[in-house]
Each structure stands twice: as C-alpha cells, then as structure tokens.
Amino acid sequence: MCADTTQTPGQTPDYKDTLNLPETDFPMRAGLPAREPEWLARWARIGVYEKLREQAAGRVPFTLHDGPPYANGHLHIGHALNKILKDMVVRSQQMMGRDARYIPGWDCHGLPIEWKIEEQYRAKGMDKDKVDVVDFRQECRKFAEGWIDIQREEFKRLGITGCWDRPYLTMDFRAERIIAEEFQKFLMTGVLYQGSKPVMWSPVEKTALAEAEVEYHDKESFTVWVKFRVGAISSPQAGSQGDEPIGTMPVDLMGASVVIWTTTPWTMPSNKAVVYGEGISYGLYEVIATPGECWAAVGEKFILADTRAEDVMTRARLEPSMYRRVRDVPTQELAGLQLEHPLKGAEGGNGEWDDLRDFRAADFVSDEEGTGFVHCAPSHGMEEFELYRDLGMLEQVITYNVLEDGSFRPDLPFFGGKFILDRKGKEGNANKAVIDKLAEVGGLLARGKIKHSYPHSWRSKAPVIYRNTPQWFAAIDRAVGDGQDTYGTSIRERALRSIDELVTWTPKTGRNRLYSMIEARPDWVLSRQRAWGVPLTCFVKNGAQPTDSDYLLRNEEVNARILAAFEEEGADAWYKEGAKERFLSGIVNPDDWRKVDDILDVWFDSGSTHAFVLRDREDGSEDGLADLYLEGTDQHRGWFHSSMLQACGTRGRAPYRGVLTHGFTLDEKGNKMSKSLGNTVAPEEVVKQYGADILRLWVAQADYTADLRIGPEILKGVADGYRRLRNTLRFMLGALAPFTEADRVDPAEMPELERWVLHRLAELDHKVKKGYETYDFQGVFQQIFNFCTLDLSAFYFDIRKDALYCDGDTARRRAARTVLDLLFHRLTTWLAPVLVFTMEEVWLSRFPGEDSSIHLTDIPDTPAEWLNEPLAAKWAMVRQARRVVTAALEVQRTDKVIGASLEAAPVVHIRDAEMLTALKSVDFADICITSDLMLTGDPRPDEAFRLPEVDTVGVVFERAEGEKCQRCWKILPDVGQHKHPGTCGRCDAALG
C-alpha cells in the first residue's frame, strides 16, 4: 500500500506494487499423480482414521458394511467405482457429525483361488486329489494373502479411508469359527436338510452353483425335433381330466408321433415323460409327400400345436403341399395316450428306454416356441422335477446318468463316457452322439442350431447344466425354530417383510428386484463339492435316510468343540486326521456317524459377515446392523440376497437398514468392457495419467444408479471441469492471504452483494447436506460446481476483484474477504468427500501444521438467518439486468469498438419500475464492471440492445468520459486531480 511511487518528471508512476494482488503458492497445475502419494503417506503418519474415531466418541454411529471383493487379481474399474462411492458415503457422513466407521474386507474362500492352485499343481505334474487337503488349503490361503496385500494398496491409492490395518477376512480363524457357528444355527433350528434335486452344476468346476454364481451369455446350442410314438391308448390318468373313462379312443392316433423340441439333446437319454398344455390347440398332421432327403416319411402322422405346425414342418423340409391337417386332437384325447421313447427297442440298448413314457398336462407348457410339447428329464430340469415331486412320482422319473465331470455314466448304452462339455468348457461329444443315434433309429424329425442366452459360471465362464445330485439345502419356507418371529416364522417370510418394513432402497427400484427374486426363489443350495472353504460342520447317521428324524446329529456339546477348534486352528481342523473322533468321542459313538466334507457356498461366508464384523467387533455396530450395504446391481442376486437369507435364518431380520446399488461400467460408446475388445479402463492407468481425484470426480459427476460410461474423452472432460474448480479455489486462497479475525465483518454490516452470497451459501448448505444424506453425489457436485462457476467465478468474484485488488482498508473489502473465508470453509468441507487429495492441498495452503487436515474437520454449521428470500429476489432482477448489459458490451468488444468493459458508460433503459428501483439502490456500474452507467425509465430507443428473454431492459452503448486511472484502470472525470498522479479519488485515498 505504501510503496514508493516517485517518478521522474513527465513519467507516470507504476502503481502495480500498491495493489492487493493475490498471494498463494497453490499451483494451477495440480500434478496429482506425483503429489497424491505424499498425502497418503501423511495421513498414515498422523493416523487420520484413528484420530477420527477419537474425535467421534459419543456421536451417533454410522456403519457402512463393506461387501467383500474377491482376493484374486488386480482391481478393475468396477472395483474403483464401488470403493469410491463407499468412501464418499463414509466421509460425508463423518463430516456431517456422525461416527462413520469403515472396515474393509475380503472374500477369501472359493473356487477361483482353488483353481489357481490346481493350475500350479498341474504345471508341476501334480494331482490335486493326491495332495493332502490341509496342505492344499494352506496353498489357497497363501494365494489369497498375497492378493489382499496388493489390492489393499490399490484401494488406498484411490484415497479410500478405513481401518486398513485390521480388515476383515472370511478366512481369518475367528471368521471361519463364526461362519461355522452361523451354519450350526441352521442345523439346530431345523432348516437344514439334505435333498436330491436338479441344481445348476458346473461340469468344468465339478461343483454345484448358486444363481448368484451364474451369468448369462449367448451360446450356440444344438436343437432337435424328436418323435415320441404313441405306444398305448387308454383312459386318462386319474386326476388329469377327471376320473371317468371317456370311451373308445380314436385308433388313428396309434402309431402317430408326438414331436418335442429341445436345445439340450444330451438330456434325451434321461427322458422319462412328455407334457402338454391344457389350453393349447393341437392337431393331427399327415405327411403326403416328401422332397427326397428328409427324416419324415409319407404316411407318418405327427401331433403338433397348431400354432407351431408350419414352423416344425418347415424345419423338417416339408412344404405346405407335402402335408395335411387331418383333424383336431383335443387334450382329452392326449390324456389317454402313452408314448414310446425314440430309443425303445434299439439294438444294444439293453432295455434302458423300453418302458412307456408318462404323458400328462403341465402348466409350464406354451406354444410360443417349439412344438407345444415339452420333453421331461426331471433330473435335469427344475420345473419337471417339481411337477413329479408334487405328484409323488420322483422315484419313477429320477435318473443318475450324468456324473460330476459332465460325462455319462460308463454303463449307459451308446453314450457311456461321452462328455457334455470338454475339460475347457467347450462343446463335448455327447450332443453329437445322441443326435446321431436318434437319426439312426428314426427318432429324429429335424435338427439345427440356435443362439440363445444361456447360464455360464461367472468364474470359469463355461456353460453350466442342471444336474440332479444330493446337496444340502436351507429350507426357506420351513418354520425356523428360534423364537425370533417378529417378522415371520420362515426365512422367506422374514426376508419379504424386512424388504418392505425395515430397509430403505436407493434407488427405490432395488426393492422390487430383490423382493421378486426372494418371492420366487427355491430353497438355498448350501453345499459345494470343493476343498477351499468353511465346511458344513455336521454329521449324518450311518444307515439312516435324509428323511429320518435322527439323520443329522444335533448336539450343542459337539458344536462347541468344533467352534473351539476353529477359533484356534481355523477350518483346517475339520480336515485333519482323526477330526471325527476328536469332535465326537466321549459325547456320541464316532462309529455311528459320518462327517460331511462338502464346503459351504461362499455366499454363505459373505452373507455371514454381519455376524463377525458388525456384531462381534468392538468397532462394528452397536446393534449388529449396518446402516448401509452398497454394491452393484448384480448383488441383488448375490450379497444383498445371501446376507438377507442368512440373517433372516439366524437373527430373524435383515442385517441392513439401507441398500444402495450402482450400475456397471461401460466404455464411451456404451459397450460392455472386454479385454479382447481392448476397451477396458484400468484404474491404475487413470491414476497414473490424471490422479485419483479425477477418477473420484468421474464417480461424483455420474448418475451411479444407471450404467456409467468411461473413456479417454470422458476423462478429459472431467479433468477440464476439475481445472475450473481448482481455479476458483486458487482465487480464494490468493485473496485471503493474509486474513485474520481482525478483518472479519459481521454479516449485518455487509453490503447487499455479500449478504446475497451468504444467502446462497445457506441455500446450498441445506442442499449439500440433504444430498449427502440421500447419497445423491451427482446432485451435490452439480450444485457446488454450478455455484462456483456461475455464482462465484462469473459473478461475485468478477465484480469484487476490483475492490479486493484496489480498495484500501475499506468496509467493502473487509466484508468481501470475510465472505471468502466463510466460502472457503464450506467449499473445502463440502468437496472433501469427493476430492480428498485436492481439498487437503487447499486446506494445508491456509492452515499448515503436522496435525492439520481437512479430513479432521466437520462441515461447519451455516446460520439459518443468512437466508434472505426478499434479498435473493431483488438480486435475481439485478443479475437479469446485468446479463443484458454484459451481452451488449460483448458486441462492442467483438466489433473492436472497445477493448474492455471499463471503457464503457452505457445508458440502461428499464421498463419495469420495481427493477429500476432495485438497480438504483445498488452500484450497478460496479456490478456491470463499467466505469460509469446511467439508469433511466425512459422508453428505450430502437437501436437499444436487448435480449429476447429479458424484454424489460434495453442498453445503449456510450463511451466512458475522463482519463484512465493508472492504478484501477477505470475511466473517470476526476483522474489526475489528486495528490497521486494519474489516479482516481478512490485509488488516491488508498495510497494515503
């Protein structure tokens, strides 16, 4: 302010050093990739997460329970999206006054890790089945430990805060003990049973799969149209159409064929029945000519659904002139037929298929595709299984033709040893063998191929099959004998009521998805035929049947022994030599019991995490429940689902109060990411190029409730927006250096412009906090970004630069700096959950210190009295009029009439009296950044500039009169008339 302004005669002094120019070391270029690791190291050094726990003592807790990622590879962009969203939830809740804890975890058991170890063994020429199971499990444990360490560092690099030194692991001894304990509750309360039914089976992995372990991809399948000859005509089955015989059956059906269509020819050897639909119109069709080469013969008769007949005949190479419809075949007539398997009497068949096939109505048959008939192999189809289960006929229709590796049993005629899939999950030789045999015996009418959506294992990516096999199930409709019946007596009832009564869904559509899945789902398949996992810690009685009441050993003393061993040694204790005797001796006779060695579905592991994280950890949750589970939409059939079932079976209700789901990540064109397509975006590469804050900002800007696109152009746009935001913060830092409490002005003493900014702050504070409470990060960031760019940079800062740079120690300048300080504390804390590194840099630029951190700071309270709606309405008119003036001056600048707005002194015609009064009450020239300005209510001349959307304002350009002040650059009449040469009165006073 008091710089020497002496000059030689005739020379204008240089007043630059007398200005209050911004002072800051905060760089415009962020350099995030290089600098972010420094802040990570600093947070670790000062123990930010631990300090937050100390500071938050006594606060209302908020617990986000981490859905465990799988410990078997580097992070992909979906991992980054998920963990960044979680981090923004935790940080925002903490900064709004909660005790927001975050315990990261990992899913460690299961097939992917087991496979990797098997691959290593095969590379060494070792047979996994000949390796001691405990040694094998130890190898799996080491593999998981290695990837946990790698993924932990990759997550931390994204700025994720949490209890990284003590994560939860499903393979920790205590976790394995509690998983076993949770399973024992299913055992003791009567929901566990062993049954034999078709389950999704991976022949490649040799294990049962749950729905959550399956994904659907297009697959090309063989498809065949097969003839089942009518072998007998009798009265209808009792109960199918009534118990009364219907008289003599038409003999023209004898020898005709019912035609079925299937996309799984390999199931034909297991066929036990054919079913039809009650409401379908059927007809008898006769072949009267053939084109030569085809599998139909003149005189053959086929029974088909009328809506499907033309398509079937076309597939058989028969033109409409080559067949005729003989007559209707009512379903009453179908009810009296029995059919022959096409392989009946085949030489070498050893009578395998000689029994007549059952033929009846079923409600799952339609005529939308196929032939209007469905072939039934109840061992390989759930609908068929349930049909014959309900009829009490399972013993007659269940087969065991397919082994665990997807091959036919060796003694099956014609097909023994044939594989449905080969060892790599590709098409095996079973389908071709079946089709060839059907053609050979005259059982084939047509064949082809179809591309359709088909279930695949999400681990091996190989197709799965339905296979009847003994498995362990949790009955979800059986009463749970635990007395926790507030929300129902069965797992299903408790789950459905929890969904509607206890859980908040974000977005709300998540409720419908999980509800419909649980409403329609079958019993939970708990068992897997693998080695790496927590075993089903139960024993079955030798010689007893699964339906016997004493089939399962239910003994609390035995259970306690098992749990104690698991606490000390982990689940390996179950597989050590002498384990059965160790757990049973002295309680029951070990010779009477068999130890079950199947492992639990890994979804039971992760579904149990609420018990050993939320319930049992001292930093878990006071009531054992999570405030939020947050995962991708696929977890409606995965973790959300299994956690709901598991908790409803063990504690009678959902383990969470809220569920948030996000979409999947796609490339810029909206395509699914694939390494083969080369369109993947690795988090590591984004961090190397831009920094983690840009990745976090991408998450905050996107609508996570839908699928999110990411790619080079999108990231470039995010980085551009980041730079604009960084520039706003840099301006504030420069203008606030230095700022002390002595500079602070009470809001009541501030000019209207500053009080308008405070009003906007109060408005925005409410929206930001509401947004964070509802996890609307996109809404929060858009509100803040628009405020910074439109309200601050383009309006308030633009206007107040002059006062900040050129005023002396005026009330106006002190008020502006006070507002900047209030803005600083709110913007940095509002943005800290998103831009964790940048806001730390901004904060430390003002408040350095070893223990200083924005992340140890809460969002400040904003006084409600700052809200001033009348003032806001007035300044809305001011801004509206300003838009017209600045647009008018931009025309003059573009036409090279002026170089800067300070060269102008426009005449502004205002037709609206209220607006004119409002503008006259403020320094409108200052607001429009002109040297002078005249307001008038006179009618605007025709040449006046106007904007169509602001019809009440017209602007006539006039040049400012006077000389240019060499300090503030305003053109004013009084320049040169003061003590300091070349200055205006305001600048002369500032110079003293």
Summary of the structure (lengths in Angstrom):
residues: 992
radius of gyration: 38.6
end to end distance: 8.2
largest distance: 132.4
contacts: 3272
relative contact order: 0.11
helix: 42%
strand: 18%
